[in-house]
Amino acid sequence: ASLRRGRPALFQRPCALLEYEMPLTLSVGAVSLGMRPQDLIRRLHKSSYDNHHDNGTGAQIWCLPHRKTSKQLEGKDAVKKLESDVEELIVTQENIDCKMSSGEANPVFCPSQPVAVTRTISDAEQKHVHEVSEDVHKQLHTILGLIRELSGGRDEPKPCQKRMRSEDAVELLEHLIAADLPVQLLAQLPVLEFETRKDVMNVCCALLWPGMPQQIDKQVVEYLRHHHTVFKLLVDGHANEATALHYGVVLRSCARHQELVSAFLASGQMFELVRFAKHPSIDISSDAFYTIHEMLLAHKEVSAPWLEANFEEFFSLYNTLL
């Protein structure tokens, strides 16, 4: 009660009260209430704020800003580490490509990377890629948890697990998109390990889930719609049997949005996808055919004018599948 009457000395340096770690006990007669210093300050601030606006009286009590939760710090660290991991993967890939083009060393196949290509890669490089892939796997799990919380909590949080404020989670996902990490991770899919590839696929698909905040949903659609390489990357990825299904799932997730279907059809990649539907591998051909079906039927108001404008070229390829 004495604090409510305004003992300003306690609030001239608000952080001083936070430094007192032990809980405070407030007693009124036989009733006692234990409270953390942080909660006490915020309750006092709210009460004084309401009193000030309702009656025009009451001293202003400064409130400490919310401390960053461990969940928020974990999310920010995940995005930063992902940026660093992607840079390392790009550099490693450039070194491998450089060796292959110059003919240095003998090409060897990396058994832990079931990719249908032969790579010039040393044991040290292989170990480094494995370590980076493991770290990407870890960080993507954190990002996926944030997305699930924002999209309506597909996974129920544990009782002791703190949820990040939606504003902070949105800010982290905006950073993820601004750094071009989704497409860059898709580009590195062939060098990542199997479990990490699934994580990349799941995060990219989750960003396109229904139920995301409108602010993020719009940014993701605009990001992919105007990206100059994403659709070519997703279609060309069908050439590799180890990654074709991952790319196909992401491409079909794009079909949920009319704007992305329109952008995909305008990119001209549909004709390449039809060619992959004739691939000797049944997995690749059936996945490509399924994606064609989704792209043409998900939003007929977009696909019908495109089919009319490209009738001869499309059906000359498509009829060979029948």
C-alpha positions, 0 to 999 in steps of 0.5 A: 500500500505504501508503494501505491501511495508513491514512494518514488525512491524505489522507482528512480532506478527501476532495475534495482528492484529487478536485481532483488531476486527473492520473491516479495511477500505482501501481507494484509492481516492474515493474508499473504501474497508472494510475487516476483519484483517484476510482476509487482512493478507491472501491476503497480504500473497498470493500476496507476495508469488506470487511475490516472486515466479514470480520475486524472490523479495518481503518480506515474510509475515507470514500468520495466520493459519486458525481458526477452524470454529464452524462447525469443532469444532461441528464435533469434539465435536460430535465424542468425545461425541459419544465415551462417550455416547457409553461407558455409554450405555455399562456400563449400559447394563453390569449392567442390564445383571449382575442384570438379571444373579444374580436374583436381583430385579424383571424384568420389561418391559421398555415401552419407549424401545419397545424391545422384551426382559424383562430387569431388569432396575430401574427408574434411569437407564431408565432415564439415558438411555433416556438421553444418547439416546437423546444425541446420536440422537443429535450427529449423526445428526451432523455426518450425516450432515458432511457425506452428505457434503462429498458425494456431498451435498444431503441436500443444506446448508442454506446460513448462514451455514458454510461448514467444509473443506473436509480435516477436515470432512475426519479427523473426519470420520477417527476418528469415524471409528478408534474408532469403533463407527459405530459397537459399536452403532449398538451393542447398538441399542436395548437399544436406542430409536426409532428415535435414532435407525434410526439415527444409521442406517442412519449414517452407511448406509451413510458411504457406500453411493456412492460418498464418498471421495475415502479415506473414502470409502476405509477405511469404506470397510476395517473396515467392511471387517475385523471386526470380529463381524459386520456380526454376529451382523447384522444377529443376530439382526433379532431375535428382531422384533424392530431392525430387519429392521434397521439391514437389511437395514445396511446389504443391504447397505454392498451389494453395495461393492463387498469386503463386499459381499465376506466377508459376504459370507465367514463369514458363516452368510448367512445360519443363514439369510436363517433361519431368512427367515423362521421366523414367523414374516412376517416383519422379514422373508420378510426382511431377504429374500430381503437381501438374494436376494441382497447379491446373485445378487448384485455381481454375480462374488463373489456369484456364486463361493460361491454357487457352493462351498456350493451348498448342504448346502445352497439349503437344507435350501433355498428350504424349503422357496419355 
